[in-house]
Amino acid sequence: MAKVKFILKEPSSKNETLIYLIYNYQYKRFKYSIGEKINPKYWNAKNQRAKESKNYPQYPEFNSRLDTLENGLNTAFRKLLNDGVQPNNALLKQEFEFELSDKVLKQRKKTLFNFISEFTEESKTIKQNSTICVYNTTLKHLKNYAEKKNRSVNFENINLTFYVEFTRYLSQELEMSTNTIGKYIKTIKTFLNEATERGHNTNLEFRKSKFKTTSEETDNVYLTTKELKIIEDKDLSNKPNLEKVRDLFLLGCYTGLRFSDFTQIKQENIIEAKSIIQIRTQKTNEKVSIPIHSIVKRILFKYNNAIPKPFTNQIMNKYLKEIIERCEIDTPTEITTTKSGVTLKSTVPKYKLITTHTARRSFATNLYLADIPSISIMKITGHKTEKSFLKYIKVTQEQNADKLLNHPFFN
């Protein structure tokens, strides 16, 4: 006999997680996000209800809503059978929502803008500040677009027409680059996927192939081992701030860690017995183990294994450009960007393109050129596929040819 079950989306989570309604009937499976969330520590998996705990005083009302949902789905299923209609997921969902239209569903109707604001607020405890900044900026652009173009922007309006008009607005009126536009479209799709999971959105136009995240290859650079040696040997003792930034940057160049990680290395991350650094990355929450390079060892010794307090990423980037310029690493480098649909090319000295993230890219590229297997490098960088990894590293055609010359096939 068909029976309603409630399960948690992430039962091991330390934070609130969504609840799914599961209904197995006639060899079919109906899954529905009810829009309710609960911290797993207040959930009774056996009873499939909130625990009757004084630490969760809202449990009576919460469980009452689950009872209403369960009764509503059972009623919807019986009605279809009584009417001589063979149930399927689409019909069951339609009848279920009709049954609850005056009881539950109307209570959780909300606008896209309200949902984005609430989702952004709850994400502050689990997302990086940079991600929260992108969320807020995306909402700002959506609101400005709606006002300037006199358009309604809500769940039901997000379709291919919106996509064309909004990307044109970002490109032509705000003169954004292709990759920046792609970043905002990707963020909108994140919002809509989450809203769909929670039952707030039923419009799936955003999942069509033409509603795509645009991108173009960026002109990121890396620093060769010879250039890193020049940076390492540069006397900056009369500029303590620059010296500290240089040392922190080299840590990134020889560990492959992101700025948020190589600036947070602590004594407990250094496993001297094995000569490795073990750290759990902030962005992906993955634990990585990195062999300690001799240069990393020297820097750690210099600061007694206590990494100096870093500057902000923005200030680090400013100082880095000054450091690299002092090192006369100024090879003319062509960069290409697309703005307002126009491709623009310009040439700048290499030092102007250096940022803290150049450290990670340099690490990956130099290890690849040293014939270290891609899979070993990816264990540190966190790339999931070799295809994405090879896009990340910066190897010229000439460098690739030189690398192949040492392969047995060409000997």
C-alpha positions in Angstrom: 0.0 0.0 0.0 1.2 3.5 -0.9 2.6 5.4 2.1 3.9 8.9 2.6 7.5 9.3 3.8 9.4 12.4 4.8 13.2 12.4 4.5 15.9 15.0 4.9 17.9 16.2 1.9 21.2 16.3 4.0 20.6 14.2 7.1 24.2 14.7 8.3 24.2 18.5 8.0 25.0 20.7 10.9 22.7 23.4 9.6 19.0 23.4 8.5 18.2 21.2 5.5 15.3 20.7 3.2 12.6 18.1 3.7 11.4 15.9 0.9 8.1 14.1 0.7 8.4 10.6 -0.9 5.5 8.6 -2.1 5.9 5.1 -3.7 2.8 3.9 -5.5 2.1 1.4 -8.2 5.8 0.9 -8.9 6.3 4.7 -9.3 8.0 7.1 -7.1 6.8 10.7 -6.4 9.3 13.1 -4.8 8.3 16.6 -3.7 10.2 19.4 -1.9 7.7 20.7 0.7 9.6 23.9 1.3 10.1 23.2 4.9 13.6 23.1 6.6 14.8 21.7 9.9 18.1 21.1 11.6 18.8 17.3 11.6 19.4 17.4 15.4 15.7 18.1 15.9 14.5 15.4 13.5 13.2 12.0 14.5 14.1 9.8 11.5 12.0 6.9 12.8 8.8 8.9 13.2 9.6 11.2 10.3 8.6 14.2 12.4 10.3 16.9 14.5 11.3 15.8 17.9 9.1 16.9 20.8 11.8 18.9 22.4 11.8 22.1 24.4 14.8 23.2 22.4 12.5 23.1 19.3 9.3 24.7 20.7 7.7 25.1 17.2 7.5 21.3 16.8 3.6 21.1 17.3 2.9 23.5 14.4 5.7 22.0 12.3 4.4 18.4 12.7 0.9 19.6 12.1 1.9 21.0 8.7 3.6 17.6 7.9 0.3 15.9 8.9 -1.6 18.2 6.5 0.8 17.4 3.7 0.5 13.6 4.3 -3.3 13.7 4.5 -3.4 15.9 1.4 -1.4 13.6 -0.7 -3.4 10.5 0.4 -6.6 12.4 -0.4 -5.3 13.4 -3.8 -4.3 9.8 -4.7 -7.7 8.5 -3.6 -9.5 11.1 -5.6 -7.7 10.1 -8.8 -8.5 6.4 -8.3 -12.2 7.2 -7.4 -12.5 9.2 -10.6 -11.2 6.3 -12.6 -7.9 8.2 -13.5 -4.7 6.2 -13.6 -2.2 8.2 -11.3 1.1 9.5 -12.6 3.5 12.0 -11.1 2.2 15.0 -13.1 -1.4 14.3 -12.3 -0.6 13.5 -8.7 1.3 16.7 -8.2 -1.5 18.8 -9.8 -4.2 17.2 -7.6 -2.0 17.4 -4.5 -1.3 21.1 -4.9 -5.0 21.7 -5.7 -5.9 19.9 -2.5 -3.5 22.0 -0.4 -4.0 25.4 -2.2 -5.9 26.9 0.7 -4.0 25.2 3.5 -0.2 25.1 2.9 0.9 26.3 -0.5 -0.4 29.8 -0.4 1.5 30.3 2.9 4.9 29.8 1.2 4.4 31.8 -2.0 7.1 34.4 -2.3 8.7 36.6 -5.0 12.0 35.9 -6.7 13.5 39.0 -5.1 12.4 38.0 -1.6 13.7 34.5 -2.1 17.1 35.8 -3.2 17.3 38.0 -0.2 16.4 35.2 2.2 18.7 32.7 0.5 21.6 35.2 0.6 21.1 35.8 4.3 21.1 32.1 5.2 24.1 31.5 3.0 26.3 33.9 5.0 27.2 31.2 7.5 28.3 28.7 4.9 29.5 30.7 1.9 32.6 32.8 1.3 32.2 36.6 1.6 33.1 36.9 -2.1 30.1 34.6 -3.0 27.7 36.6 -0.8 29.0 39.8 -2.6 28.1 38.2 -6.0 24.7 37.2 -4.7 24.0 40.8 -3.5 25.3 42.3 -6.7 23.3 40.0 -8.9 20.1 41.0 -7.0 21.0 44.7 -7.5 21.4 44.3 -11.2 18.1 42.4 -11.5 16.3 45.1 -9.6 17.9 47.9 -11.7 17.0 46.0 -14.9 13.4 45.6 -13.8 13.1 49.3 -12.9 14.9 50.8 -16.0 13.2 48.5 -18.5 9.8 48.5 -16.7 9.8 44.7 -16.6 8.3 42.3 -14.1 11.1 40.0 -12.9 9.6 37.0 -11.0 9.8 33.2 -11.2 7.2 33.0 -14.0 9.0 35.6 -16.1 12.4 34.0 -16.2 12.4 32.7 -19.8 14.5 33.0 -22.9 13.1 36.5 -23.7 14.3 37.6 -20.2 17.7 36.0 -20.9 18.2 37.8 -24.2 17.1 41.2 -22.8 18.9 41.0 -19.5 22.3 39.9 -21.1 21.9 42.7 -23.7 21.3 45.1 -20.8 24.5 44.0 -19.0 26.5 44.0 -22.2 25.4 47.2 -23.9 24.3 49.5 -21.1 26.6 48.4 -18.4 29.4 47.4 -20.8 30.2 44.2 -18.9 32.6 41.6 -20.3 31.4 38.2 -21.5 32.8 36.4 -18.4 31.2 38.9 -16.0 27.8 38.4 -17.7 28.3 34.7 -17.5 29.0 35.0 -13.7 25.6 36.7 -13.1 23.7 34.2 -15.3 25.3 31.4 -13.4 24.3 33.0 -10.1 20.7 33.4 -11.3 20.6 29.7 -12.2 21.9 28.9 -8.7 19.0 30.9 -7.2 16.4 29.2 -9.5 17.7 25.7 -8.9 17.5 26.3 -5.1 14.0 27.8 -5.4 12.9 24.9 -7.5 14.3 22.4 -5.0 12.3 24.2 -2.2 9.1 24.2 -4.2 8.9 28.0 -4.8 9.5 27.7 -8.5 7.9 25.5 -11.2 9.2 27.4 -14.3 12.1 25.4 -15.8 12.8 27.6 -18.8 16.2 28.5 -17.2 17.3 24.9 -17.7 17.0 25.1 -21.5 20.3 24.9 -23.5 19.9 28.5 -24.8 19.8 29.9 -21.3 23.5 29.4 -21.0 26.4 30.7 -19.0 28.6 32.6 -21.4 32.4 32.5 -21.1 35.5 33.2 -23.0 39.1 32.1 -22.3 40.9 34.7 -20.2 44.4 35.9 -20.6 45.7 34.7 -17.3 49.4 34.3 -17.0 51.7 32.2 -14.8 55.2 32.7 -13.5 58.0 30.4 -14.7 60.4 28.8 -12.2 63.1 31.2 -13.4 60.8 34.2 -12.7 59.9 32.8 -9.3 63.7 32.5 -8.6 64.1 36.2 -9.5 61.2 37.1 -7.1 62.7 34.9 -4.4 66.2 36.5 -4.6 64.9 40.1 -4.8 66.2 42.1 -1.8 63.1 43.7 -0.2 64.5 44.0 3.4 64.0 47.8 3.3 60.4 47.3 2.4 58.9 45.0 5.1 55.4 45.0 3.7 56.6 44.0 0.3 58.8 41.3 1.8 55.9 39.8 3.7 53.7 39.9 0.6 56.4 38.3 -1.5 56.9 35.5 1.0 53.2 34.8 1.3 52.9 34.8 -2.5 55.7 32.2 -2.8 53.9 30.0 -0.3 51.0 30.0 -2.8 53.3 29.3 -5.7 54.8 26.2 -4.1 51.7 24.8 -2.4 49.0 25.5 -5.0 46.7 26.7 -2.3 44.2 29.5 -2.8 44.7 32.9 -1.2 42.1 32.0 1.5 44.2 28.9 2.4 47.9 29.8 2.0 47.3 32.9 4.2 45.8 30.7 7.0 48.6 28.0 7.3 49.0 27.3 11.0 51.5 25.3 13.1 49.1 22.3 13.3 48.9 22.1 9.5 52.7 21.4 9.3 53.4 17.7 9.6 57.2 17.8 10.0 57.6 14.1 10.4 56.2 13.5 6.9 57.4 16.8 5.5 53.9 17.7 4.3 51.3 20.4 4.9 47.7 19.1 5.6 44.9 21.6 5.4 41.2 21.6 4.8 40.4 24.1 2.1 37.8 26.8 2.8 36.2 26.9 -0.6 35.6 23.1 -1.1 36.1 21.8 2.4 38.4 19.2 1.1 41.5 18.0 3.0 44.6 18.2 1.0 48.2 17.0 1.7 51.0 18.9 0.0 54.7 18.0 0.1 56.8 20.8 1.6 59.0 22.4 -1.0 62.4 23.6 0.1 61.4 27.2 -0.5 58.3 26.7 1.6 60.4 25.1 4.3 62.7 28.2 4.2 59.8 30.6 4.5 58.2 28.6 7.4 61.6 28.6 9.2 61.9 32.4 8.7 58.6 33.0 10.4 58.9 30.2 13.0 56.1 28.3 11.4 53.8 31.2 12.2 52.6 32.8 8.9 52.6 36.6 9.2 49.1 38.2 9.3 48.2 38.8 5.6 46.8 41.9 4.1 43.5 41.8 2.2 43.4 40.2 -1.2 43.1 43.6 -2.8 46.1 45.1 -1.0 48.1 42.0 -1.7 47.4 42.3 -5.4 48.5 46.0 -5.4 51.7 45.1 -3.6 52.4 42.1 -5.9 52.3 44.3 -9.0 54.9 46.6 -7.4 57.1 43.6 -6.4 57.0 42.0 -9.9 57.7 45.4 -11.5 60.7 45.8 -9.2 61.8 42.4 -10.5 61.6 43.7 -14.1 59.2 40.9 -15.1 57.6 43.1 -17.7 57.3 41.0 -20.9 54.7 42.6 -23.2 51.6 40.5 -22.9 48.5 40.7 -25.2 45.1 40.5 -23.6 41.7 40.2 -25.2 38.3 41.1 -23.8 34.8 41.3 -25.2 32.7 44.2 -24.1 29.4 45.3 -25.6 29.9 42.6 -28.2 33.2 44.1 -29.4 36.5 42.3 -29.1 39.2 44.5 -27.7 43.0 43.7 -27.8 45.7 45.5 -25.9 49.3 44.9 -24.7 50.4 45.4 -21.1 53.6 44.5 -19.2 53.3 41.1 -17.5 53.6 42.5 -14.0 50.2 44.2 -14.4 48.5 40.8 -14.8 49.8 39.3 -11.6 47.4 38.6 -8.7 47.4 36.3 -5.7 45.6 33.7 -7.9 48.7 33.7 -10.2 50.4 31.7 -7.5 48.0 28.7 -7.8 48.1 28.8 -11.6 51.9 28.9 -11.5 52.1 26.0 -9.2 49.8 23.8 -11.5 51.6 24.9 -14.7 55.1 24.4 -13.4 54.4 21.0 -12.0 52.7 19.9 -15.3 55.8 21.1 -17.3 58.0 19.1 -14.8 56.2 16.0 -16.0 54.4 15.4 -12.7 51.2 13.4 -13.5 48.1 15.5 -13.9 46.2 13.3 -11.4 48.7 14.0 -8.7 48.5 17.8 -9.3 44.7 17.6 -9.4 44.7 16.0 -5.9 46.1 19.3 -4.7 44.3 21.8 -6.9 40.9 20.0 -6.5 40.1 19.9 -10.3 37.6 17.1 -10.8 38.4 16.3 -14.5 41.6 16.5 -16.6 39.7 18.6 -19.1 39.0 21.3 -16.6 42.6 21.0 -15.3 44.1 21.4 -18.8 42.0 24.6 -19.3 43.4 26.0 -16.1 47.1 25.6 -16.7 48.9 28.0 -19.1 51.1 26.1 -21.5 52.0 27.5 -24.9 52.1 25.5 -28.1 55.9 25.7 -28.1 56.1 24.5 -24.5 53.8 21.6 -25.3 56.0 20.7 -28.3 59.2 20.8 -26.1 57.5 18.6 -23.6 56.5 16.1 -26.2 60.0 15.9 -27.6 61.1 14.1 -24.4 58.3 11.5 -24.8 59.5 8.0 -25.9 57.2 8.2 -28.9 59.3 11.0 -30.5 62.6 9.3 -29.8 
